[in-house]
Amino acid sequence: MDDIKDPYIKRMCILPLKPNTIYIASKNSLYKSQDNFKTIKTLFTFKDEEIMHIFSDTYLADTVYIITTRHLYKIKNDNLNRLFSCPEEETIYSIAKLKDKIYLGTNNGLYTAQEDILVWQKIQGLIDTNIYFIKNIDTGLFLATDKGVYFFDKEHNIKRLLIKRASQEEETNITCTVIEVDLFEKERIWLGTTKGLYLSTNNGKDWQRLYIAPIDNLYINCFAQSTLEKDMLYVGTNKGLFKININTHQASQIFEGLYTNQINWIQFNNEGGIYLATDKGLFSEQYFTEFQQTPLEELLKEEPSIQEIQEAALRYNEVSPDKITKWRRMLKIRAFAPTISWSYDKTITYDSGRDRYFIGPRDWGLSFSWNMADLIWNSYEDDVDTRSRLNTQLRLDILDEVNRLYFERLRLRQQLLSPSLSKEERFQKELRLKELTAILDGYTGGYFSKKLNKR
């Protein structure tokens, strides 16, 4: 986003009653867009404190809570009011609201206050506990902490929920980072930690460690689900964005269009659009409404295959593996080819009878020589090895770029099928589509467009 000065985005928040209004938080600045990112303005910049979380009130329009390392603020109609300041030795990590009460998780326990009174008190029993994330449900709060998971009910009873761990060593090193209730099955609770994923299917009473490649042992930052995809859980980690099939426990990484692995926050809107807060900016994509309209097989019928384009690019740029094979084959034959020398004798003969000088035909010479050592080792093989390495690296670079361009073009074609695109968005995507086609033509000497025209 051009209007956001700090590329490190920690959080973003869509107002439930105003879906076009979006708040974006960098490390110390808060931004707002009221037209789905067409324009973005800076609301506030916080000095000497870092934004930790932003949180929208489900029942109040245009009301947002924002916590920094030291303070809790309430934003309404772009006005900022401070509601809480923690002691200097403490840091605020998380926030939640249950009915008319606000809860703050810190590195020294849990604070709570009724919003209309704002008399803050610290909950006994959680002092000296780092509370990194709070998830509210109707009956209380789930707390993800450095000591495990707790449940805090409305009567202020605290219950520690045991986590099943594989070893004592894991138990001493693990830290709970985020906890979420499943969007479709309320008794299913997802727990993210510094060393992977845990699941409870009975409202937190029992837990199991999920060993799912490739997210096993990764640092999990956030979860998200979409109402349009019941069986999928999206997981943001320090090593990328992953999509987990809840039924099969199979995971796959989503990297299309992303050039960073640090996923700080994930959020879906009601239409299936996905937003990612990362260390390289805010990424957005109309993930479901556009990517599920046309099967991939239908798109591929109208395109030359990736194998055809790869072969055409290698052929046009003369980096095919066959080139090296041909060189090595010719070197083997070279040892049998002689070195030919053509010469003549420069001795001048004088013919006294005719009084003239002449060079006779027997003065010319033709010689052949063979270097038998070439049958064992040819010095030119060093040159071929060097050229082979350079050729291989160039070939891999070309294939990598061709693959990226080809599949980005497919994604753009799918996006252009969406009826929800504005004229400006459609123009930009069509322009990019033509640009990608031109670049692929450059790599293949026009082969790509020729194949498209035939189809």
N, C-alpha and C positions, 0 to 999 in steps of 0.2 A: 504494500500500500504506500503510495507516494506521500501521503499526508502524515504518515507515522514516522517520526524521526528515529526512534529506537527500534531496530529490527527484532530484538528479543521480546517476544510476546509471551506473557505468563498465563493470562486468562482472557476469556471473552464471555459475554453474557447477552443472550437474546431475551428481550422483555416478552413474557408470555402473552400479555394483552396487546402488545404492539410489536409484532414480529419483524417489522422493518427497522425497529430501533435496536441498535447493537452497541454494547460497550466493549471496548478493547483496552486491556491493561498491559503496559510494558513494565519494566522493573520499577519505574518511579513516575510514570505518567499515565493518565486516564484519557481515553479518546471516546468519541461518540459519533455514530452515524445514524441518521434518521431516514435514509433513503437507500438502504441496502448497499452501502459502500460507495455510492456515487460521489458523495462528499463526506469528508471526515474532519471533525474539529477537535482540537485539544481542549479538554475541560479543565484538568488540574494537573499540576506537577508537584510532587511531594519531595521536599528537601530532606536529606539525611535519613530517609526511611524508604523501605522497599515494599511495593504492593505484594501482598500474599494471596489475596482471593477477592473476587467480586461475586455478589450474591443478590439475586432479584427476589422481590416479594411477590409470591404467587397471587396474592389477593389485592395488592395495591398497584395501581397503574403508575408507571414511570417512577417507581421507587427502587433504589438500588443501595445495597450496603457494600461498603468496601473496607477491607482491613489491610493495614500496613503492619510493619513489624512492631509498631508502638501504639497505633490508634485504631479505633473503629469510627467510621464516618457513615452518615446517611445522606444520600443524594436524592433530592426530589425537585423536579423542574429546574435542574441544573444548579441548584443551591446546595452547598456543602455544609453539613452540621456535624460537629464532633460529638460522639456519644460516649466514648471511653478512652482513657489513656492508661496504659499498663505501667507498672514500676520500671525503672531504668534497666534493672537486671533481667527483665522478662521479655519474651518475644511472643507475639501473637501469630498463630499458624492457621487457624481455621475458624469458621463461623457457621451457625445454623440457627433457624428460627422454628419454634414449636408453639403454635397458637400465638399468644401475645408475649412470649418470652424469647429473649435473645441469649444464645450460648456462644462463648468464645473459648477456643482451645489454645492453650499457651504451652510454653516449655516448663511451666510450673503449675499445671492443673487446669481446671475448668472454672470459668466465671459465668455468672448468669444474672440477668436483671429483667424485670418487667418493663416493656418498652415505654409505657406512659409515665413510669416513675423513675426508672434508671438509677435505682439503688443497687449497686453491684455487690455481689457476694461470691466468695470462692467456695466451691464444693469440697467438703472434707472427704478424705479417702482417695483423692486423686492428686494430692500435692506431690511435687517432684516427679510428675509424669508428663512426658512430652506428648501432647495431643495434636497429631498432625492432620487429622481429618474427622469431620463430624457428619454423619448422615442421619437425618431425622425421619422417623415414621410416626404413625398416629399414636403409638404407645410409648415412645421415648426416643432415645438417641443411641446410635451405634458410634463408638469412639475407636478410631485406629490410632494406636499409640506405640511408643517404643517398648512397652511392656506387654503388648498383646492387644486383644480386642475386649472392650468393656461395653456393657449395656447399661444405660442410665435411664430409669423410668420416670414417670411424672411425679412419683412420690419421693424422688431423689434417692432411690435405692440403687446401689451399684453392684453389678454382677460381672465378674470376669468370665469371658467366654474362652474356653480352652481351645488351643489350636493344635492340631495333630501335626507333629514334626517328625522328620525322618531320623534325626540324631540330636544328641545333646549339644553338639557343636553348633548346629543350625539354630537352636533355641537361644543361645547366648548372642548370636550375631544378627538375627533377623530383626527388622523394624517394619511395622505396618505403616504404609504410606497413604492408602486410599481404600475406602469401603463404600460399596454401592448395593442397593437392593435391586434385584432383577425387575425389569420393566413389566414382564408378563407373569412371572410367578413370584409372589411377594415373600414366600418362605425361602427363596433361593437368594443367598447373599454372596457377593463377590468381594474378595479381599486381595488387594495388591500389596506387595511387600518389596523390600530391597532385594529379595532373592526369589521372585517368582509369584505364582498365583495360587490362591486357596479358594475353596468353595464350601459353602454350607447349604444343604437342601432342607434344613429343618429350623430355619429362622435363627441360626447361629448357635444352636445347641452342640452340634458336632461339626468338625471341619476336616477336610481332606486336602492334601497337597496335590495339585494337578501338575504332573510332569508332561508338559506339552512342548515338543520341539516346534519352532525354534525360540520360544519365549522362556523356556526353563532357566531359572536363575537370573533373569533380567530384572532391572530396577523398573518397577511399574509406577507411572505417574498418574494415570487416569483411566476411566472406563467410559463407554457410551453405548447406547442402544438406540435403534430407530424403530418407530412404530410400524414402519413398512417392511421390516425384516425380523421376524419373530425369533429365529433360531441363531442369530448372530450376536456376538459380543465384540466390540471394538476396543482394543487395548493400546494405550499410548505409553511408550517406554523411552529409555535413553538410547535405544538401538533401532527405533523406527515404529511405524504403525502396523498393527497386526489385527487380523480378523479371525475370530475363533468360532467354529461351528459348535454350538452348545451341545448338540446331540452326539456328535462323533468325537468331540474334543480334538479336532484337527485345526491347525493354525496355518495361515498363510500371510505373508507380508505384503502390504500395499505400498508401492513405491512410485506409482505412475505420477509424474509431475512434481514429485518431492525431491528436493536436493538437500535435505537435512534428515538426521535421525532423531533429533531431540524433540519429542512430542510432549508438550507441557499440558495441553488441555484439548478435549474433543467435545464438540456439541453438534447436534442435529437440529434442523428446524422442522416444522410440520410437513413441509413438502419434500423432505428427503435430502435436503442440502446438508453437506457436512462441512464443518469449520474446524481447522486445526491451528492451535496456538503453538508456535515453535520458536526456536532460537534464531531462525532466519526469516521471521515474519509470520503473517497470518495467511493461511491457505484456505481456499474455499472451492467447493465443487458440488454441482447438482448431481450427486452421486447416484441416487436411485431413479428419479423420474426420467433421467436421460439414459442411464446405462442399462435399463431393463426394457426399453421399448423395442429394440430390434436385436434378435439373436446374433451372436458373433458370426455364425456360419453364413447368415444372409449378407452381412457386410463383406465377408471374405470372397463371396462369389463374384463380386464386382471388382475385385482387386487382383493384380498379379500376386503370386505367392511370395512370401519373404525369401524363400530359397531362390526363386528366379531373380529377384532384385539383388540378392547377395552375389550370385554368380555373375550377373551383369556388371556390378560394381567392381568386382575383382578383375574381370576380363578387361573392362575399360581402363582401369588404373594399372594394369599389368602387374598385379601382385598375387596372381594365382599360385598355389603350391606347385602346379604343373611346370611353372617356369624354373623353379629350383631343380625339380626332377630332370628337366631337359638339360640344364647346365651340367649336372652330375653325369648324365649319360654321355654327353659330348666329351667330358673330360676322360672318360674311360676309353673312348675311341681315339682321342688325341694321341695317346702313347704309340699307336700303330702308324700314325701319319709321320712321314719323314720331314726333315728340314732340307729344303731344296736350295742349292746355291748355283747361281748362273755367273760365269766369268769368262774372260778371254785373256790370252797371252799378249802382253803389250810389246814383245820383241819385234823390232822392225827388220825385215829381210830386204837386202838390196839385190836386184837382178841386173847384173852388169850388161847382159846381152840386150836388154830393153831399156837400160838406163832409167830404172824407176824403183820406188819403194812400194811394198804392198804387205797387207796382213792376210794371211791365208786362212781358209776355212778350218784347218786343223788347229788354229790358235784359240778357238772358242771351247769352253768347258762347262759341263753340267754335272753337279755332284749331289748325292743323297746321303743323309746321315740320320741315325736314330739314337735317341737317348733311352737306353734300356731301363734306366732307373725309374722312368716315368711309369713303367708297368707296375711298380711297387708303390710309389708315392709321387704324386704330382704336386708341385709347389703351388699351383693355382687352386688347389683344394682349400687352402687357407682363405683365399679371396672369396671363394664360393661360400664358405662357412660364415664369413663376416656379412656378405650380402644376404645370405639366407636369414640371419638374425634380424637384420634391418627390414628385410622383406616381410618376415613374419610379424614384427611389431607394427609395421605400416598396415598390413592386412587386418590385424586385430583392431587397430584404431578405426579403419574404414568400416569394418563390420559392426563395431559398436555404435558408430554414428548412424549408419544405415538402419540398424535395428531400432534405435531410438526415434529416428525420424518417421520410419514406417508405422510404428505402433502409436506414436503421437498423432499421426494423420488419421489412423483408424478411430482414435478416441474423439478427435474433432468431428469426424463424420457422424459419429453417434450423437454427439452433443447438438449438432445442427438439426437433428430430427426433432428436437424438443420444440413444442409450440409456445413455450413460455418465454422464449428469448425475445428481448427487445430488438429494435432495428439496429441500434448501435452495437449490441452484443453480437448479433448475427453478422453484421458487417466485419467486425474485428475477427471473428472466427473464420469467416469465408476468406478474408485476406490472409490469415495465417495458414489456411489450408492450401491456398495457391503458393504461398512461400515455401511450404514443406514440399509440395510437388516439384517446384523449381529446383530446390536443393537436391532432391532425389534424382532429378534429371541430370544435374551437374555431376553427381557421383556415377551415373550409369550412361552418360553420353546420350541422353534423350530416350533411352530404352523404356523408362517407367511410363512416360506419357504415351509412347507408341502402344504399349500393352494395354493401357487404360482405354485408348481410343478403339482398339480392336474389340474390347469387352463391352 
